Amino acid sequence: NVGFVRQELTKAKEAVAKFKEMVKEAAENGASSGPAIGGARRQMNDDKTRTLYERVGGDLNIETGVEIMYGKALQDSRVRSFFEKNQRKMAGIRKKMFQFLSGYMGGPKLYDAANLKPAHYHMNVTDYHFDAVLELFSAAFLELGVHPEANK
């Protein structure tokens, strides 16, 4: 279907433009923006006067952390069943996870926390599962070079 291909191509172009803008912004902010992707540069001290959102590196690190965590979750037998869905569903879960974490950490409020409990009620998520996901997020943020104090 030509219309579908055009729509997907437009989405891809928008995603590339967004990525280029994020790279440009990261380059302009230089060393003041927090840890580099991939842990190439570790933050030497943790400024607790800043929001958690700023301390972990803002949207770029949160979104990247979600992607890393999701990849880990798909490999982890403790939680894989909660995350192993069709591509469209997984993209929606990652988006909502990013939106929630951004607001929760002090960034833009993009997700209504009132939706959190109803969205998970039927899933039978236990403390065991919750702790496993936190463990995966912690590992993801450490990979990104987030200071261990901000990662607690």
Summary of the structure (lengths in Angstrom):
residues: 152
radius of gyration: 16.8
end to end distance: 48.4
largest distance: 53.2
contacts: 384
relative contact order: 0.16
helix: 71%
strand: 0%
